C-alpha cells in the first residue's frame, strides 16, 4: 500500500485509466458503426481465417450458380429443339405411311415428296440451332454451323467430335453442346443419319430412281424402320439432356442451401452482437465519466486552498 | 557565547531546509527527479547542552530494487510496443476483404470459371486478363510496401544506434563529473539525477543492467556488452549481413552479433529479421504456387486464334551455355519430355498435325542445347535472344505449333501394310498418363466383308484395351468406338493380318515444366510477388488466352483446368490451396498482434504499479512539502525569536555593568 501519493503519480494514474477507457470506447464504437466484431484480424485471428475462407467459398458458389444458369439455358434450348426434331421425324413417318397407302398416284406421291423435302430443310435448320450466337449441336466447334449442305444436296456434319462442357462446381462439369453426329446418327454400325433417311424417303416418294410401283412401295415401307431408329435416338439424347437439366436443378438447390449455411456461419463469426456492444458501450462510458469526475475532485483540493 | 551560535545554526539550518523544500517543489514535475531529504543532527562539542543543529547530508530518496524493476519494465515494454506497432502495419498491408489479395485471387479464378462456360466471349476474356493484372499489381504493391518498411527499419535502426551511442557517451561523461565531485567529498545529487534520467532514456532503446562501481560511478551493460565502463563508453553499430539479417555489433568487435534482449532495438530486430521476412517469403511462396499452376496450364492449351506462329520466353537464364538446372531460373525445369505439335496451315495438306517429343535434361542441357533440340523439329526454329537470354520459337511459313499434346492427325509407325490400307485416328485422349497405343490387325481378309477380322488396341504395357470388329458388319472408314477418347478407322481393302500402327497419347505434354521455367506461352511473367506481371501481348490480345485443348473455339476445358487450380492443395505440404495459405498468413500475423497486445496490456499494468511505488518513494507530494514549509517557517521564526531573547539577555546583562564613569 503506498503511503505517499505524489502529484505525478496522481496524474499518471488518472491519465492511464482515462486512456484505457477511451481506447475501449473507440473500439466498441467502431464495432457498433460497422456491425462487425472483427475489425482487424487480431480481434479474432482464427475467426478471421474462417471468414476469409467462407467468403471465398461464397464467391465460388455465385460463379457456380451463374454457370448452372448458363448451362440450363442451353440445355433447355437443346431439349425443346430435339422435341421439335422429333415432331419433324414423326411427320415424316406419317408421310411415309401415307405414301404406302394404295390409291396414291405419282402426283400425290410427288407432293408428299415435296413435303418431306420441306421437312428435311426444317431438320437442317433445327440441327443448326444457336443459343447466344453459339451452335448447340456442333460440339466444341460452336462458332460455325455444324451441318452444311453440299452442291449435290447432301447434308454433311462438319462440327466437332467432342462435347463442350461447362464447369458448375469444383471438378464438376455438365455437357451443354452435344455433337451433331451423336444426335442425328444412331450409334449402331452402318446406320444412316437422319438427313440421309429423310433424303432417301424424299427420293423414294419422288421416285428419282424410277422404281417400279411395288419396288417403290417396298422402299417406302423399308424407310419406316430407319425413321424409328433415328427418332428413338433423338429421344434418347433428349432424355440425356433432360436428365442433366434435372441434375442441374438439384445441384442448384443444394448449392443455394449450402451457400446460405456458409453465409450464416460467416455471419455468426463476423457480426457484432449489437445488444452486448451497446451495453458495453454504456458501461465504458460510465467508467470514463467516473474516472474524469474523480480526477477533477482529486485535483480540486490542496493545502494551498487552506493556507492563509 | 555558544547561545548565539546555537541560534545562528538554527537559522542557517532552517533557511537551508526552506531552500531544500523550494527545490523539491520546483522540481515536482521534473522527470526523473528524486525528492531530497536532509538528515539533521545535533552538534556535539562535549558540552552538556550541545551546540545547535547541523545538516549531515542531503540525500535523494530512492529504492534500488524499484528503480531496477522500473528499468526492466521499460525496456521490455518498449520491445513489445515496437513489435506491436510494426506488426499492426503489416496486418494493415495484407488486410483481407474487398481489394485484398484474398478477394482478388478468388475473383481471378471465378472469372476464369465463368469464361470456361463461353470461351469465345472476347469481353469475358478481357475481364480475365484485367483481373489477373489487378492481382499482379496488388501483389507487387504489397511486396513493395513490405520492402519499404524493411528499408525504413534499417534507417530507424541506424538512428536508434546513434541515440544509444550518444546516451552512453553522456553517461560516461557524467560518470567522470560525478567521480570528481564525490572524490572531493560532495554529494552531486543533481548530476546523479541527470545520469539516472539518461539511463532511463537508454532503457527505452535497449536492455540495460546498471552496476554501481566506486565513487558513485556505474557500469552499464547492454546486450551483453559494457557500453559504459567508468569514464569510457563503447560504440555500437547497426549492420545488415549478406543474408539480409540485421544485427547490432560492437564497434571494436564487428564480426560478432550481439543478442539484444530489450528496448526498441530488440523489437526492431525481431520484426525485421523474423516477422517481416517471414511474411515477405510467404507472399513469394503463394505467388510461385499460383504462377506454376496457371502458367503450365496456359502454355499447354490452344488460344482462340489457334496454334502459335511464334512464342518468346519471358524468363531468362543466367547464361545460354550453363546447364538449365544451374542457370538461375526461378522455376527450374526437371528432366522430362516436351511434346510439340506442328500443324500445317496452308496448302493442300493444311490441317495435318504431327507430334514431336523433345527430351529435356536440365542437368546436361543448356538453353542453347534446348534451342538446338527444338530446331531439330521440322518446320520449327528456336533461338536464344542474347540480350535477355530467353528462348524464342518460330514456325516456318505455312506452319504453326502448340504444346497441347493432341494426338497427331495421322497414325505413326505404320508397319506391315502391303495393301496400303488407310488407317486414321482421331479424338481427344481422356487418360491421365502419357503413353503410346498400338493398334494391331488380327486376322486377314477384306475390310467389312470377312468375318472375324478385328482391330485390337494395346497400351504401352501391352495390355489389351479394346477389340473392334472390322470384318463383316463394319463399314470401311467408319469411326470405331473410343479407347480413352482415341478413335480409329480402317479404310477399304484387303488386310494381310500383319498391319499395325501407333498413336502417341499425351496427358501431360510438358512433364518437366520447361514451358513455365522459360516463360513460353505463359500468362504471367516474373516469379515473386514483387516481380509478378502479365505477358504484355495478352493485355491487348485476350484471344491469346488458351482455353482449348482440342483446338476448337468452343472448348473451354483448359479454362476449367485453370479454374480448378483454386482448390488444388499444393502448399503447406499438400494441405492448403493458395487462398487457404493466404488466409493462414493473415491469421498468423493476427495471432502475433493479439499476443503482443495482451503482453503490452500486462506490461502497462505492471509499469503503472511500479511507477506508483517509485513515486511513493521518490516523488514530491506537494501537500507534504507545503506542510514542511510551514514547519520550517515556524522554526525560522522561533530561532529568530530565540536570538532576540538571547540578545535581550545580553543587553540586560550589559545594562547591569555600568558604563565607565568619570570618577
Contacts between the chains, C-beta under 8 A, distances in Angstrom:
chain1	res1	chain2	res2	distance
A	2	B	612	5.8
A	2	B	613	6.2
A	2	B	615	7.8
A	2	B	616	3.8
A	3	B	616	6.8
A	4	B	615	7.8
A	4	B	616	4.7
A	4	B	617	7.6
A	4	B	619	7.0
A	4	B	621	5.3
A	4	B	624	7.1
A	5	B	615	7.6
A	5	B	616	7.0
A	5	B	619	8.0
A	5	B	621	6.4
A	6	B	28	7.4
A	6	B	35	8.0
A	6	B	615	4.7
A	6	B	616	7.3
A	6	B	619	2.7
A	6	B	620	5.3
A	6	B	621	4.9
A	6	B	622	7.9
A	7	B	28	5.6
A	7	B	29	7.4
A	7	B	619	7.3
A	7	B	620	6.7
A	7	B	621	7.1
A	7	B	622	5.3
A	8	B	28	7.2
A	8	B	29	6.8
A	8	B	615	5.6
A	8	B	619	5.2
A	8	B	620	7.5
A	9	B	611	6.8
A	9	B	612	5.0
A	9	B	615	3.7
A	9	B	616	6.9
A	9	B	619	5.7
A	12	B	608	7.1
A	12	B	611	5.8
A	12	B	612	7.3
A	12	B	615	7.4
A	13	B	608	7.2
A	13	B	612	6.8
A	16	B	604	7.4
A	16	B	608	5.2
A	40	B	88	7.6
A	40	B	91	5.9
A	40	B	92	7.6
A	40	B	95	7.3
A	40	B	590	7.4
A	40	B	593	7.4
A	41	B	91	5.9
A	41	B	95	7.5
A	41	B	96	7.2
A	41	B	586	5.2
A	41	B	587	6.7
A	41	B	589	6.5
A	41	B	590	3.2
A	41	B	593	7.3
A	42	B	88	7.7
A	42	B	91	6.4
A	42	B	589	7.8
A	42	B	590	4.5
A	42	B	591	7.6
A	42	B	592	7.9
A	42	B	593	3.5
A	42	B	594	4.3
A	42	B	597	6.5
A	43	B	590	7.9
A	43	B	594	7.7
A	44	B	590	7.8
A	45	B	587	4.8
A	45	B	588	7.7
A	45	B	590	3.4
A	45	B	591	4.4
A	45	B	594	5.9
A	46	B	587	6.7
A	48	B	96	7.1
A	48	B	583	7.9
A	48	B	586	6.3
A	48	B	587	6.0
A	48	B	590	5.4
A	49	B	583	4.7
A	49	B	584	6.3
A	49	B	586	6.7
A	49	B	587	3.8
A	49	B	590	7.9
A	51	B	96	7.8
A	52	B	96	4.9
A	52	B	102	5.1
A	52	B	579	7.6
A	52	B	582	7.5
A	52	B	583	4.0
A	52	B	586	6.5
A	53	B	579	7.0
A	53	B	580	6.3
A	53	B	583	5.5
A	55	B	96	7.9
A	55	B	102	7.3
A	55	B	103	7.1
A	55	B	106	7.5
A	56	B	102	6.5
A	56	B	103	7.9
A	56	B	105	7.9
A	56	B	106	4.6
A	56	B	579	5.0
A	56	B	583	7.9
A	59	B	103	7.5
A	59	B	106	4.8
A	59	B	107	7.0
A	59	B	110	5.6
A	60	B	106	7.3
A	60	B	110	6.5
A	60	B	566	7.4
A	62	B	110	7.4
A	63	B	110	4.1
A	63	B	113	5.0
A	63	B	114	5.8
A	64	B	113	7.7
A	66	B	114	6.4
A	67	B	113	6.6
A	67	B	114	6.7
A	67	B	116	7.7
A	67	B	117	4.9
A	70	B	117	4.7
A	70	B	118	7.1
A	71	B	117	7.1
A	132	B	118	7.4
A	134	B	118	7.2
A	134	B	120	7.4
A	134	B	554	6.4
A	138	B	554	7.0
A	139	B	552	7.2
A	139	B	554	7.2
A	140	B	548	7.1
A	140	B	550	6.0
A	140	B	552	3.6
A	140	B	553	7.6
A	140	B	554	4.4
A	140	B	555	3.7
A	141	B	552	4.7
A	141	B	553	7.1
A	141	B	554	6.1
A	142	B	120	7.4
A	142	B	552	7.5
A	142	B	553	7.0
A	142	B	554	3.1
A	143	B	120	5.9
A	143	B	553	5.0
A	143	B	554	6.4
A	160	B	550	7.3
A	160	B	552	4.9
A	160	B	554	7.0
A	160	B	555	7.6
A	161	B	426	6.3
A	161	B	427	6.2
A	161	B	428	7.4
A	161	B	487	7.8
A	161	B	550	7.9
A	162	B	427	7.8
A	162	B	428	5.2
A	162	B	550	5.5
A	162	B	552	7.3
A	162	B	555	6.8
A	164	B	552	7.9
A	164	B	554	4.8
A	164	B	555	6.1
A	164	B	556	7.0
A	165	B	556	7.8
A	165	B	557	7.0
A	165	B	560	7.4
A	166	B	116	6.8
A	166	B	117	4.3
A	166	B	556	7.5
A	167	B	113	5.5
A	167	B	116	5.1
A	167	B	117	7.3
A	167	B	556	8.0
A	167	B	560	4.4
A	167	B	563	6.0
A	167	B	564	7.5
A	170	B	564	6.2
A	170	B	566	7.6
A	170	B	567	4.8
A	171	B	564	6.1
A	173	B	560	6.2
A	177	B	554	6.1
A	189	B	473	6.0
A	189	B	474	6.2
A	189	B	475	6.6
A	189	B	478	6.6
A	190	B	473	7.0
A	190	B	474	7.9
A	190	B	475	5.0
A	190	B	478	7.6
A	302	B	622	6.6
A	302	B	623	6.1
A	302	B	626	7.8
A	303	B	622	7.5
A	303	B	623	4.7
A	303	B	626	4.5
A	303	B	627	6.6
A	304	B	626	6.8
A	307	B	626	6.8
A	307	B	630	7.2
